[in-house]
Amino acid sequence: MNNKNLYRFGQFSTIFIITLFIFLIPNTNSSQNTNDKNILWRADFESGNLSGWEIIDDVPGEPSNWYIDKGFLVQDTDAGDKGRLIGTNIINGNTEWDNYVLRVNLACTDDDFIGILFRYTDNENYYRLIMSSERKEIIVDKKVNGEFITLAKYTDEEWQYVKYSATIFLKDENIKVYLNDKQFFDINDNQFSKGKIGFTSVANLGSFFDDITIYSNYEIIPVEIKHEITRGPYLQNVLESHAVIMWDTSLPSNSIVEYGLSKEPQWSKVSEEQVVKHEIKLENLKPETVYYYRIKSGEITSEWFSFKTEVNENTPFSFIAYSDTQMNFLRHYEITEQMSKYDFDFIINCGDVVQRGPRSDWDTEFFNPLKNILKEKPLYAAIGNHELNNENFYKNFSFPSEKYENYYSFKYGNCFFVFIDNPRAAYPNKTYYPDYKPGSGQYKWLDSTLASEEAQSAEWLFTASHVPSYVGGKQDHFEGNKKYLVPLFEKYGVDISFSGHVHGYERGEVNGVSYIITAGGGGTQNKRNVSKLKQYKAFKLVYNFCRIEIKGKTLFFKAYDNYNTLIDEMEIKH
């Protein structure tokens, strides 16, 4: 075996690894006493110009895609070899930089490797900080004449953040590395004394870099964590006569919701339990009524927001359907901006709300782009494969039934919605995904739920799942859905089956059931080998969302892209 790219611990380097407690609240904007006179070089990518940057792809035949987008330097292809830890590099700076401090803000939405190059001489000689949440590895290494040598490695736990800061101090032979202003490594190595800086992406579809600054001197000043709302408030389960309001805080505190028919507190619901994840259920609400509310935790009081309770059975209403909001949060922001232009009552999401469920940061990809919407509109999510059936899915959402959470149902107006947990259809050998086939608890529940009086008496019957039953191309290989789920859909008269997983937009019909894939919330639009099937009436490889309007026995359906261009529409009458 060629050992050119093997990792080994350097025999002549003095290594000190400092493992510090990782705080749950990242501090990427702490107050620093460094002023502008200490700045040697800066790139904030507001100009959209990559002039001066050199791109080097290490794996032949796997081109990268570096570009500037909304103030970020982005690389969004999976170019690279995770086994050898080589990918694509982008380089800039001065070859004579020796003692300096490099600080950068990163966002790694994918779970593969992202990194920083420093004291870069050429593509065969440099230092590198590289990390992957999936592999639970944070590594400092050096490449000497094409051979990588590991200097330090942290593998104690998975890195929890999508967005974070990295600061690297270089003073003679000493290298100090900070992530979110917490020190991880203190290393002495004299292999390279000066060089440029750069960034690397290894098989990573979501590498974002911003606010890159080189300082001659820099000091990190610890900042005390302040008590504040870190997520929300956001609505869940605005159904029948109740509504659930959730929010997160940086420190444990109590939970209070004040609410009324105006921006005056007529009623309140209180929990004195000291928590950082807050959930309050309001009950005995009137139908089709606008309520105003605000939240309190400790000394924090939010502004007033509002929501409308469930409509009566014969009242027209509308909802949004979309999915796969992981990876490119810039596109997700565009999608939510466009959907905000329309009136609707709630959102259904068909899963893969984030790229890696075990990471605690669900805000960058999911909650932040939806921040303004979810204060006043509830969202109901099916679980996708990228959530990995992790506890974060169950902590971050509230469900209509305490008995069933990963699959559930509810009635709204004259419609009945059924949410199915079916990532196992795409990954049959991964047993951490629940079973959905005959004999399983979920299948029995699904059969009885679709057969129920509530479902069968509804004018419109919908299902939402992550993995689709039909796909218009060579990715049409989810035979388990066709074998086990489709017969139930046809037997019980499902009108539309919404799904995601295969990124893009598709609509077709089989035996009276419409199948819609709306996997365009942020996931890379990378479908390959597409060849439309006859039953598919629409196909678009675009970021997208759908708006469905219900008026009695008539359904109006429209799909839009992230520029608010109408890409498809249909009307169904009963």
Residue pairs with C-beta under 8 A, 6 or more apart in sequence:
3 147
4 146
4 147
5 84
5 85
5 86
5 146
5 147
5 148
6 147
6 148
7 85
7 141
7 148
7 149
7 150
8 149
8 150
9 15
9 149
9 150
9 151
10 142
10 149
10 150
10 151
10 189
13 151
13 187
13 188
13 189
13 191
14 187
14 188
14 189
15 151
15 152
15 187
15 188
16 185
16 186
16 187
16 188
17 152
17 153
17 154
17 184
17 185
17 186
18 183
18 184
18 185
18 186
19 154
19 156
19 184
20 182
20 183
20 184
21 182
22 157
22 160
22 180
22 182
23 180
23 182
23 225
24 160
24 360
25 225
25 230
25 250
26 161
26 163
26 164
26 165
26 180
27 165
27 180
27 181
27 223
27 225
28 105
28 163
28 164
28 165
28 180
28 181
30 181
30 220
30 221
30 222
30 223
31 221
31 223
32 218
32 219
32 220
32 221
33 219
33 221
34 215
34 217
34 218
34 219
38 215
38 216
38 217
38 218
39 213
39 214
39 215
39 216
40 97
40 100
40 214
40 215
40 216
41 93
41 94
41 213
41 214
42 211
42 212
42 213
42 214
43 73
43 92
43 212
44 71
44 210
44 211
44 212
45 68
45 71
45 72
45 73
45 209
45 210
46 71
47 68
48 68
49 68
50 66
50 67
50 68
50 73
52 92
53 66
53 90
53 91
53 92
54 90
54 91
54 92
55 64
55 66
55 88
55 89
55 90
55 91
56 88
56 89
56 90
56 91
56 123
57 63
57 64
57 79
57 87
57 88
57 89
58 80
58 81
58 86
58 87
58 88
58 89
58 123
59 79
59 80
59 81
59 86
59 87
59 88
62 77
62 78
62 79
62 80
62 88
63 77
63 79
64 75
64 77
64 79
64 87
64 88
64 201
65 75
65 76
65 77
65 79
66 73
66 74
66 75
66 88
66 90
67 73
67 74
68 74
69 330
70 330
71 210
72 107
72 208
72 209
72 210
72 330
73 90
73 199
73 208
73 209
73 210
73 212
74 207
74 208
74 209
74 330
75 88
75 90
75 199
75 201
75 204
75 207
76 205
76 206
76 207
76 327
76 328
76 524
77 88
77 205
78 112
78 203
78 204
78 205
79 87
79 88
79 201
79 203
80 86
80 87
80 88
80 112
80 113
80 201
80 202
80 203
80 204
81 87
81 202
81 203
82 112
82 113
82 202
82 203
85 113
85 130
85 148
85 202
86 202
87 113
87 200
87 201
87 202
87 203
87 204
88 200
88 201
88 202
89 117
89 123
89 198
89 199
89 200
90 198
90 199
90 200
91 117
91 120
91 196
91 197
91 198
92 196
92 197
92 198
93 120
93 195
93 196
93 197
93 198
93 214
94 196
95 121
95 194
95 195
95 196
96 194
97 119
97 194
97 195
97 196
97 197
97 214
98 170
98 193
98 194
99 170
99 171
99 172
99 216
100 170
100 214
100 215
100 216
101 167
101 168
101 169
101 170
101 214
101 215
101 216
101 217
101 218
102 116
102 118
102 166
102 167
102 168
102 170
102 197
102 212
102 213
102 214
102 215
103 165
103 166
103 167
103 168
103 211
103 212
103 213
103 215
103 218
104 116
104 165
104 166
104 199
104 209
104 210
104 211
104 212
104 213
105 163
105 164
105 165
105 209
105 210
105 211
106 114
106 163
106 164
106 165
106 166
106 207
106 208
106 209
106 210
107 162
107 163
107 164
107 206
107 208
107 209
107 210
107 329
107 364
108 114
108 131
108 133
108 162
108 204
108 206
108 207
108 208
109 162
109 205
109 206
109 208
109 326
109 327
109 328
109 329
109 355
109 364
109 365
110 204
110 205
110 206
110 207
110 327
110 355
111 132
111 133
111 134
111 355
111 356
111 359
112 132
112 134
112 202
112 203
112 204
112 205
113 130
113 131
113 132
113 135
113 200
113 201
113 202
113 203
113 204
114 130
114 131
114 132
114 199
114 200
114 201
114 202
114 204
114 207
115 128
115 129
115 130
115 131
115 199
115 200
115 201
115 202
116 128
116 129
116 130
116 166
116 168
116 197
116 198
116 199
116 200
117 126
117 127
117 128
117 196
117 197
117 198
117 199
117 200
118 126
118 127
118 128
118 129
118 168
118 170
118 195
118 197
118 198
119 126
119 127
119 170
119 192
119 193
119 194
119 195
119 196
120 126
120 127
120 195
120 196
120 197
120 198
121 192
121 195
124 143
124 144
124 145
124 146
125 143
125 144
125 145
125 192
126 142
126 143
126 192
126 195
126 198
127 140
127 141
127 142
127 151
127 175
127 189
127 191
127 192
128 139
128 140
128 141
128 142
128 143
128 148
128 200
129 138
129 139
129 140
129 166
129 168
129 177
130 138
130 139
130 141
130 200
130 202
131 137
131 138
131 139
131 159
132 159
133 158
133 159
133 160
133 356
133 358
133 359
134 158
134 356
136 155
136 157
136 158
136 159
137 153
137 154
137 155
138 153
138 154
138 155
138 159
138 179
138 184
139 150
139 152
139 153
139 154
140 150
140 151
140 152
140 153
140 175
140 177
140 185
140 187
141 148
141 149
141 150
141 151
142 148
142 149
142 151
142 189
142 191
142 192
143 149
144 191
151 175
151 185
151 187
151 189
152 185
152 187
154 184
154 185
158 358
158 359
159 179
159 359
160 359
160 360
160 361
161 180
161 359
161 360
161 361
162 359
162 361
162 363
162 364
162 365
163 361
163 364
164 179
164 180
165 178
165 179
165 180
165 181
166 177
166 178
166 179
167 177
167 178
167 181
167 218
167 220
168 175
168 176
168 177
168 178
169 175
169 176
169 177
169 178
169 218
172 190
172 193
173 188
173 189
173 190
173 193
174 186
174 187
174 188
175 185
175 186
175 187
175 188
175 189
176 183
176 185
176 186
176 187
177 183
177 184
177 185
177 187
178 184
178 220
181 220
181 222
181 223
197 212
197 214
199 207
199 209
201 207
205 327
205 524
205 526
206 327
206 328
206 355
206 524
225 250
225 251
226 250
227 249
227 250
227 251
227 253
227 297
227 298
227 299
227 300
228 249
228 250
228 300
229 247
229 248
229 249
229 250
229 295
229 297
229 300
229 302
230 248
230 249
230 250
230 363
231 247
231 248
231 363
231 367
232 245
232 246
232 247
232 248
232 278
232 295
232 367
232 374
232 375
233 245
233 246
233 247
233 293
233 295
233 302
233 305
233 374
233 375
234 245
234 246
234 247
234 367
234 370
234 371
234 374
234 375
234 379
235 243
235 244
235 245
235 246
235 307
235 374
235 375
235 376
235 377
235 378
235 379
236 243
236 244
236 245
236 246
236 378
236 379
236 380
236 397
236 398
236 399
237 243
237 244
237 281
237 378
237 398
237 399
237 400
237 410
238 244
238 307
238 308
238 309
238 310
238 346
238 378
239 310
239 400
239 410
239 411
239 412
240 310
241 283
241 284
241 285
241 286
241 287
241 309
242 281
242 282
242 283
242 284
242 285
243 281
243 282
243 285
243 291
243 307
243 309
243 378
244 279
244 280
244 281
244 282
244 398
245 257
245 279
245 280
245 281
245 282
245 293
245 295
246 277
246 278
246 279
246 280
246 396
246 398
247 278
247 295
247 297
248 276
248 277
248 278
249 276
249 278
249 297
249 298
249 300
250 276
251 276
251 298
252 274
252 275
252 276
253 274
253 275
253 276
253 297
253 298
253 300
254 270
254 271
254 272
254 273
254 274
254 296
254 297
254 298
255 270
255 271
255 273
255 275
255 278
255 279
255 280
255 295
255 296
255 297
256 268
256 269
256 270
256 271
256 280
256 295
256 296
256 297
257 268
257 269
257 280
257 282
257 293
257 294
257 295
257 296
258 265
258 267
258 268
258 293
258 294
258 296
259 265
259 266
259 267
259 268
259 269
259 282
259 291
259 292
259 293
259 294
260 266
260 267
260 291
260 292
261 289
261 290
261 291
261 292
262 292
263 292
263 304
265 294
269 280
269 281
269 282
271 278
271 280
277 395
278 295
278 297
279 398
280 295
281 398
282 291
282 293
285 291
285 309
286 309
287 309
287 310
287 311
287 312
288 308
288 309
288 310
288 311
288 312
288 315
289 308
289 309
290 306
290 307
290 308
291 306
291 307
291 308
291 309
292 304
292 305
292 306
293 304
293 305
293 306
293 307
294 301
294 302
294 303
294 304
294 305
295 301
295 302
296 302
305 375
305 376
306 376
307 376
307 377
307 378
308 345
310 412
310 413
311 317
311 345
311 412
311 413
312 413
313 413
313 414
314 413
314 414
314 552
315 413
316 549
316 550
316 551
316 552
317 345
317 412
317 413
317 549
317 550
318 342
318 343
318 344
318 345
318 547
318 548
318 549
318 550
319 344
319 345
319 346
319 347
319 348
319 412
319 547
319 548
320 339
320 342
320 344
320 346
320 347
320 348
320 545
320 546
320 547
320 548
321 347
321 348
321 349
321 350
321 464
321 498
321 516
321 518
321 545
321 546
321 548
322 335
322 339
322 347
322 349
322 350
322 500
322 518
322 520
322 521
322 544
322 545
322 546
323 349
323 350
323 351
323 352
323 353
323 382
323 384
323 466
323 498
323 499
323 500
323 501
323 518
323 519
323 520
323 521
324 350
324 351
324 352
324 384
324 500
324 501
324 503
324 519
324 520
324 521
324 522
324 523
325 332
325 335
325 349
325 352
325 353
325 354
325 365
325 366
325 369
325 521
325 522
325 523
326 352
326 353
326 354
326 355
326 365
326 366
326 386
326 521
326 522
326 523
327 355
327 365
327 522
327 523
327 524
328 522
328 523
328 524
329 364
329 365
329 368
329 369
329 522
331 521
331 522
331 543
331 562
332 365
332 366
332 369
332 370
332 521
332 522
333 369
334 543
334 562
334 563
335 369
335 520
335 521
335 522
335 543
335 544
335 545
335 562
336 369
336 370
336 372
336 373
338 545
338 560
338 562
338 563
338 564
339 347
339 373
339 545
339 547
339 560
340 372
340 373
341 564
342 547
344 377
344 547
345 377
345 412
346 377
346 378
346 379
346 380
346 412
347 373
347 377
347 378
347 379
347 380
348 379
348 380
348 381
348 382
348 417
348 419
348 464
348 498
349 379
349 380
349 381
349 382
349 521
350 381
350 382
350 384
350 464
350 465
350 466
350 498
350 499
350 500
350 501
350 518
350 519
351 381
351 382
351 383
351 384
351 385
351 386
351 387
351 423
351 465
351 466
351 500
351 501
352 384
352 385
352 386
352 387
352 466
352 500
352 501
352 519
352 523
353 362
353 365
353 366
353 381
353 384
353 387
354 362
354 365
354 366
354 386
354 387
355 365
355 386
356 386
356 388
357 386
357 387
357 388
357 389
357 390
357 392
357 393
358 388
358 390
358 392
359 392
360 392
362 392
362 396
365 522
367 374
367 396
369 522
370 379
380 410
380 417
380 419
380 464
381 393
381 397
381 419
382 419
382 420
382 421
382 464
382 465
382 466
383 389
383 393
383 406
383 421
383 423
383 466
384 423
384 466
384 500
384 501
385 423
385 426
385 427
385 433
385 466
385 467
385 501
387 393
388 432
389 406
389 423
389 432
389 433
389 434
393 406
394 405
394 406
397 405
399 405
399 408
400 408
400 409
400 410
401 408
401 409
404 445
406 421
406 434
407 419
407 420
407 421
407 434
407 442
407 445
407 446
408 419
409 416
409 417
409 418
409 419
409 449
409 455
410 416
410 417
411 417
411 454
411 458
413 550
414 458
414 459
414 460
414 550
414 552
415 458
415 459
415 460
415 461
415 462
415 550
416 454
416 455
416 458
416 460
416 461
416 462
417 462
417 463
417 464
418 446
418 449
418 450
418 455
418 461
418 462
418 463
418 464
419 463
419 464
419 465
420 436
420 442
420 446
420 463
420 464
420 465
420 485
421 433
421 434
421 436
421 442
421 465
422 436
422 465
422 466
422 467
422 480
422 481
422 485
423 430
423 433
423 466
423 467
424 430
424 433
424 434
424 435
424 436
424 480
425 436
425 467
425 478
425 480
425 481
425 485
426 467
426 478
426 501
427 433
428 480
434 440
434 442
435 441
435 442
435 443
436 442
436 443
436 446
436 480
436 484
436 485
437 443
437 480
437 484
438 484
443 484
446 485
446 488
447 488
449 455
450 456
450 461
450 488
450 491
450 492
450 494
451 492
455 461
455 492
456 492
456 493
459 550
459 552
459 553
459 574
460 495
460 550
460 555
460 574
461 492
461 493
461 494
461 495
462 494
462 495
462 496
462 497
462 498
463 489
463 494
463 496
463 497
463 498
464 497
464 498
464 499
465 485
465 497
465 498
465 499
466 499
466 500
466 501
467 478
467 481
467 499
467 501
468 478
468 481
468 497
468 499
468 500
468 501
468 502
468 506
468 515
468 517
469 478
469 481
469 482
469 485
469 486
469 489
469 497
469 499
469 515
470 476
470 482
470 508
470 510
470 515
470 533
470 535
470 536
471 477
471 478
471 502
471 506
471 517
472 506
472 508
472 530
472 531
472 532
472 533
472 536
472 539
473 527
473 529
473 530
473 531
473 532
473 533
474 528
474 529
474 530
474 531
475 502
475 527
475 528
475 529
476 533
486 510
486 513
488 494
489 497
489 513
490 511
490 512
490 513
493 512
494 513
495 513
495 514
495 555
495 572
496 513
496 514
496 515
496 516
496 548
496 557
497 513
497 514
497 515
497 516
498 516
498 518
498 546
499 515
499 516
499 517
499 518
499 519
500 517
500 518
500 519
501 517
501 519
502 517
502 519
502 527
503 519
503 520
503 523
503 524
503 525
503 526
503 527
503 541
504 517
504 519
504 520
504 525
504 527
504 539
504 540
504 541
504 542
504 544
505 517
505 518
505 519
505 520
505 538
505 539
505 540
505 541
505 542
505 544
505 559
505 567
505 568
506 515
506 516
506 517
506 536
506 538
506 539
506 540
507 514
507 515
507 516
507 517
507 536
507 537
507 538
507 539
507 559
507 568
507 570
508 514
508 515
508 533
508 535
508 536
508 537
508 538
509 515
509 535
509 537
510 535
514 570
514 572
516 546
518 544
518 545
518 546
518 559
520 542
520 543
520 544
520 545
520 561
520 562
521 543
521 545
522 543
525 541
525 542
525 543
527 541
530 539
530 541
532 539
537 570
538 559
538 567
538 568
540 559
540 561
540 567
540 568
542 561
542 562
542 567
543 561
543 562
544 559
544 560
544 561
544 562
544 567
545 559
545 560
546 557
546 558
546 559
546 560
547 557
547 558
547 559
547 560
548 555
548 556
548 557
549 555
549 556
549 557
553 573
553 574
554 571
554 572
554 573
554 574
555 571
555 572
555 573
556 569
556 571
557 568
557 569
557 570
557 571
557 572
558 566
558 568
558 569
559 566
559 567
559 568
559 569
560 566
560 567
561 567
